[in-house]
């Protein structure tokens, strides 16, 4: 690993290092994927990294990584971390309870699904409260760029959601979900105009029924 990459990763672990010094050990990072998509679920992930294996080469905000790098990191993260979990909220639930409430719901679920209870939770900008836990939850703006734990969660959420959208692409090939993952690309919007929405589209989102 090159010195520049080591330095970047050390900076990425700054939040975790401070929390370790404060006595926290099991730090859960939480992030989601698919919030702005026109189709498919929101997927959230939570991960508790092993503090002795936290310097993961190439780890970054999942949006800044290639699919190949994300998939490679996914395998490394799930093998080396102390605990991880995923949760999803379907497009029909998003339409029923709203995007904002769905985002809170899916992130709460993924924390509760962790096999190991975290000492503290850090999220990508979203302030959560959990009645079941007395665990402190700290939102960090741009957390997927500033925290190794949140970045790891973003990778897991993105990889899982992309795999789901590939499955949907085989069911609904006309929308090209394999390429756009449900986001509003030009080709996707043209398909919506031609075929209308399918079962996994978010009907309350602008552009889906317009």
FIFIPA-265239 format. One line per 2 residues: their letters; for each residue x, y, z of N, C-alpha, C. Coordinates in steps of 0.02 Angstrom, whole numbers. Atoms other than C-alpha are relative to their C-alpha. Layout:
N
A) X,Y,Z,X,Y,Z,X,Y,Z ~ ...
END
This chain:
210
XX) 42,-59,0,0,0,0,45,62,0 ~ -41,-60,6,72,168,-52,-13,49,58
XX) 3,-46,-57,107,305,76,-60,46,-6 ~ 56,-46,9,-24,422,1,-66,-34,19
XX) 60,37,-17,-157,287,18,-5,-13,75 ~ -1,11,-73,-105,248,197,-21,64,36
XX) 17,-64,-31,-116,433,241,-75,15,-8 ~ 72,-11,12,-290,446,161,-42,-43,47
XX) 38,46,-42,-351,295,257,5,18,74 ~ -7,-23,-70,-281,361,422,-47,58,13
XX) 47,-56,-7,-380,521,393,-72,-24,0 ~ 68,27,3,-534,417,351,-20,-32,66
XX) 14,32,-64,-519,333,521,2,48,59 ~ -8,-50,-53,-506,496,620,-58,-2,50
XX) 58,3,-45,-684,487,690,3,-62,44 ~ -4,62,-38,-661,305,741,55,4,52
XX) -56,-5,-48,-492,342,823,-20,41,61 ~ 22,-41,-56,-570,479,929,-49,-38,45
XX) 49,39,-39,-713,365,981,33,-57,38 ~ -37,52,-35,-592,223,1024,34,30,62
XX) -34,-33,-56,-495,345,1134,-49,18,56 ~ 51,-16,-50,-658,391,1221,-29,-62,34
XX) 21,62,-33,-684,209,1268,-51,-41,-38 ~ 45,40,41,-802,152,1131,39,-52,-39
XX) -35,52,37,-755,-12,1050,-40,-22,-61 ~ 43,22,55,-901,-75,945,-34,60,-31
XX) 25,-59,34,-930,72,827,-37,-22,-63 ~ 39,20,59,-1070,44,701,-7,60,-47
XX) 12,-49,53,-1068,144,540,-62,-20,-39 ~ 63,14,35,-1235,159,448,-7,46,-60
XX) 13,-40,60,-1276,217,272,-52,-36,-43 ~ 51,29,44,-1406,189,136,19,11,-73
XX) -7,-8,72,-1415,171,-52,-69,-1,-32 ~ 62,0,38,-1555,210,-173,-51,52,19
XX) 47,-51,-22,-1634,360,-89,-29,40,-59 ~ 23,-43,54,-1646,461,-250,-23,-38,-62
XX) 20,41,57,-1693,317,-365,-75,6,-13 ~ 71,-1,18,-1859,314,-458,-32,-69,7
XX) 26,68,-4,-1875,126,-437,43,-41,47 ~ -36,45,-44,-1827,-12,-319,1,24,72
XX) 1,-15,-71,-1800,-14,-131,56,49,21 ~ -57,-29,-35,-1695,91,-15,32,-58,39
XX) -37,50,-37,-1561,-23,57,48,34,47 ~ -48,-28,-49,-1467,19,216,43,-56,27
XX) -46,48,-30,-1318,-66,295,30,30,63 ~ -37,-19,-60,-1235,-62,464,60,-46,6
XX) -60,41,-6,-1059,-123,498,41,22,60 ~ -46,-13,-54,-948,-137,650,68,-28,-22
XX) -66,21,23,-768,-142,589,42,-24,59 ~ -50,21,-49,-631,-232,683,53,54,3
XX) -48,-56,-6,-519,-93,750,70,-20,-21 ~ -66,24,21,-367,-201,709,5,-12,-75
XX) 1,12,73,-421,-218,527,-38,56,-35 ~ 41,-56,25,-493,-46,494,30,35,-61
XX) -32,-32,58,-366,13,365,-9,-45,-61 ~ 17,41,58,-447,-63,210,17,38,-63
XX) -24,-34,61,-358,-17,49,-58,14,-48 ~ 50,-25,48,-467,83,-73,-67,18,31
XX) 64,-16,-31,-607,106,54,-16,74,-8 ~ 22,-69,12,-706,262,12,-76,1,-7
XX) 71,-7,17,-881,329,-18,-13,-45,-61 ~ 12,48,53,-957,193,-127,-13,32,-68
XX) 14,-34,63,-1011,321,-258,64,19,-37 ~ -64,-18,31,-827,359,-291,40,-60,-24
XX) -35,62,17,-781,178,-324,-30,-33,-61 ~ 26,40,56,-796,68,-477,-37,-60,28
XX) 37,60,-22,-913,-82,-469,48,-56,20 ~ -48,52,-15,-762,-197,-471,32,10,68
XX) -30,-15,-64,-681,-109,-323,-50,-8,56 ~ 51,8,-52,-845,-104,-226,-11,-74,16
XX) 11,71,-12,-871,-291,-249,58,-32,36 ~ -59,26,-34,-693,-328,-196,0,21,73
XX) 3,-25,-68,-711,-219,-42,-56,-33,40 ~ 57,34,-33,-880,-297,-2,23,-66,30
XX) -22,66,-24,-800,-469,12,49,7,58 ~ -49,-11,-54,-658,-401,120,-35,23,64
XX) 35,-28,-58,-775,-304,235,-39,-53,37 ~ 43,49,-34,-897,-446,270,42,-56,32
XX) -43,52,-30,-752,-566,305,37,26,61 ~ -45,-26,-52,-653,-450,418,-35,39,55
XX) 34,-41,-50,-784,-349,513,-26,-43,58 ~ 29,35,-58,-857,-395,684,-73,-18,-11
XX) 71,12,11,-1037,-381,627,-24,45,-57 ~ 30,-42,52,-1140,-319,480,-72,-23,-12
XX) 69,15,14,-1321,-312,428,-26,44,-56 ~ 34,-41,51,-1435,-249,290,-75,-1,12
XX) 73,-3,-2,-1616,-196,280,-23,38,-62 ~ 27,-36,58,-1728,-133,142,-72,20,11
XX) 70,-22,0,-1890,-38,118,-22,4,-72 ~ 22,6,69,-1989,-71,-39,-28,66,-28
XX) 28,-60,32,-2051,57,-164,-72,13,22 ~ 70,-9,-21,-2231,26,-109,-4,32,69
XX) -2,-30,-67,-2187,69,72,22,73,-6 ~ -22,-69,11,-2094,225,13,-58,43,-23
XX) 58,-37,24,-2250,279,-80,-51,11,55 ~ 52,-3,-52,-2359,244,71,18,46,58
XX) -17,-37,-61,-2260,325,212,46,60,-13 ~ -44,-55,22,-2146,448,117,73,-21,1
XX) -71,15,6,-1962,446,71,37,13,65 ~ -36,-17,-62,-1903,532,230,-11,-52,54
XX) 15,50,-51,-1992,411,347,29,-68,-18 ~ -29,64,22,-1934,263,243,75,-1,13
XX) -72,-4,-12,-1755,322,258,16,-11,74 ~ -8,11,-72,-1769,331,448,-13,-74,17
XX) 20,68,-16,-1856,162,453,53,-51,-19 ~ -47,50,24,-1729,66,349,66,3,39
XX) -63,-6,-38,-1580,136,445,-9,-25,71 ~ 14,28,-67,-1661,94,613,0,-76,-3
XX) 3,72,6,-1695,-82,552,69,-31,-3 ~ -66,31,10,-1516,-115,500,41,3,65
XX) -33,-2,-65,-1452,-60,672,-26,-56,45 ~ 30,52,-41,-1574,-177,758,18,-70,-24
XX) -17,66,27,-1524,-320,643,72,-22,16 ~ -69,19,-16,-1342,-315,698,2,-54,55
XX) -5,54,-50,-1294,-473,793,34,25,64 ~ -34,-29,-57,-1178,-373,906,-27,70,13
XX) 25,-67,-16,-1250,-223,997,57,49,-1 ~ -54,-50,3,-1145,-69,957,3,43,64
XX) -9,-47,-55,-1073,44,1092,-24,70,-21 ~ 19,-65,27,-1108,193,979,-13,-9,-74
XX) 17,4,72,-1181,222,805,15,67,-32 ~ -11,-61,39,-1123,348,675,-34,-10,-68
XX) 39,4,62,-1232,385,523,21,54,-49 ~ -13,-51,51,-1215,479,361,-55,53,2
XX) 40,-62,-5,-1300,642,412,-69,-8,32 ~ 68,9,-24,-1462,563,477,-1,-9,76
XX) 6,4,-73,-1506,594,661,-56,-48,18 ~ 48,52,-18,-1592,439,729,-7,-7,75
XX) 10,20,-70,-1666,385,895,-30,-70,0 ~ 25,69,-6,-1698,205,947,-24,-11,71
XX) 27,11,-67,-1813,171,1094,27,-64,30 ~ -23,65,-25,-1750,-8,1106,70,4,29
XX) -70,-7,-21,-1569,48,1129,9,67,37 ~ -21,-64,-30,-1493,178,1243,65,23,-33
XX) -63,-16,35,-1348,185,1119,-3,70,-30 ~ -4,-66,30,-1293,358,1066,9,-6,-75
XX) -4,0,73,-1316,394,880,22,69,-23 ~ -28,-64,20,-1210,530,801,-2,7,-77
XX) 0,-11,73,-1246,599,626,62,39,-21 ~ -59,-34,26,-1095,652,524,-16,21,-72
XX) 13,-25,68,-1123,762,371,56,-24,-46 ~ -48,30,47,-1038,681,220,40,-56,33
XX) -33,52,-38,-999,536,334,31,-54,-42 ~ -28,53,42,-970,415,191,67,20,-30
XX) -65,-24,24,-821,524,141,49,10,58 ~ -41,-20,-57,-756,555,318,10,-55,52
XX) -4,53,-50,-780,393,415,8,-68,-34 ~ -11,67,28,-713,219,377,-61,-45,11
XX) 58,43,-16,-863,136,462,-60,16,-45 ~ 56,-20,43,-992,236,364,16,-16,-72
XX) -20,18,68,-894,212,203,-10,-74,-12 ~ 9,73,7,-894,24,233,-74,-17,-6
XX) 72,11,4,-1082,29,263,-27,21,-68 ~ 23,-23,66,-1105,128,102,17,-51,-54
XX) -20,51,48,-1010,-6,6,-48,-60,3 ~ 44,58,-9,-1116,-147,78,-70,16,-28
XX) 67,-19,23,-1280,-54,46,-3,6,-76 ~ -1,-10,72,-1231,-8,-132,6,-66,-37
XX) -9,65,34,-1173,-183,-180,-64,-41,4 ~ 62,39,-8,-1329,-266,-108,-55,28,-44
XX) 53,-30,40,-1445,-142,-192,12,-10,-75 ~ -15,11,71,-1356,-155,-360,-16,-72,-20
XX) 16,69,16,-1375,-344,-353,-76,-10,-6 ~ 73,4,4,-1561,-325,-320,-25,30,-66
XX) 22,-33,61,-1579,-205,-466,19,-40,-62 ~ -17,45,56,-1489,-328,-581,-52,-55,-8
XX) 53,50,2,-1620,-458,-535,-63,31,-31 ~ 59,-34,27,-1758,-332,-572,9,15,-75
XX) -14,-14,70,-1674,-293,-737,-19,-59,-44 ~ 19,60,39,-1704,-472,-794,-77,-7,-3
XX) 73,2,-1,-1888,-457,-745,-31,55,-43 ~ 25,-58,36,-1911,-286,-825,54,28,-46
XX) -58,-21,41,-1779,-273,-964,-10,66,-36 ~ 13,-62,38,-1864,-125,-1050,25,63,35
XX) -20,-60,-37,-1808,-5,-912,76,5,9 ~ -74,-1,-4,-1621,-50,-918,25,11,71
XX) -21,-8,-69,-1607,-63,-729,72,-24,12 ~ -70,23,-8,-1441,-155,-751,49,57,-8
XX) -44,-56,12,-1365,7,-813,-15,60,45 ~ 17,-61,-37,-1462,142,-720,-19,-11,73
XX) 17,19,-69,-1507,49,-557,-63,37,25 ~ 63,-33,-18,-1674,140,-561,2,75,3
XX) -6,-73,-1,-1608,317,-570,-27,30,-66 ~ 34,-32,56,-1682,443,-691,43,18,-59
XX) -39,-13,60,-1567,425,-840,-46,14,-59 ~ 41,-17,59,-1626,482,-1011,-35,-63,-27
XX) 29,62,26,-1652,302,-1069,-56,-26,44 ~ 52,21,-47,-1751,262,-912,-63,42,-8
XX) 58,-45,6,-1863,414,-933,-38,-12,-65 ~ 33,17,64,-1897,370,-1115,-41,-64,7
XX) 36,63,-11,-1945,194,-1061,-64,12,41 ~ 59,-16,-40,-2064,266,-930,-54,31,-43
XX) 49,-32,43,-2148,373,-1061,-32,-51,-48 ~ 24,49,48,-2165,224,-1178,-42,-55,32
XX) 32,58,-31,-2214,84,-1057,-39,16,64 ~ 29,-15,-65,-2270,174,-900,39,-35,55
XX) -37,30,-56,-2212,119,-726,-13,-74,8 ~ 9,70,-16,-2185,-61,-674,-11,-7,76
XX) 18,14,-70,-2216,-143,-505,48,32,50 ~ -48,-25,-48,-2056,-77,-424,13,75,-5
XX) -9,-73,4,-2071,105,-477,-32,35,60 ~ 27,-41,-55,-2102,237,-344,-49,50,-31
XX) 51,-37,36,-2266,310,-403,-9,71,24 ~ 6,-68,-26,-2257,465,-293,58,45,-21
XX) -58,-39,20,-2092,520,-369,-14,38,-66 ~ 9,-41,60,-2091,660,-498,33,-34,-60
XX) -27,29,61,-2067,595,-674,-23,-71,-13 ~ 21,70,9,-2136,420,-644,-68,-4,-34
XX) 66,0,29,-2317,458,-685,-13,61,-44 ~ 10,-62,39,-2293,627,-770,-3,-15,-74
END
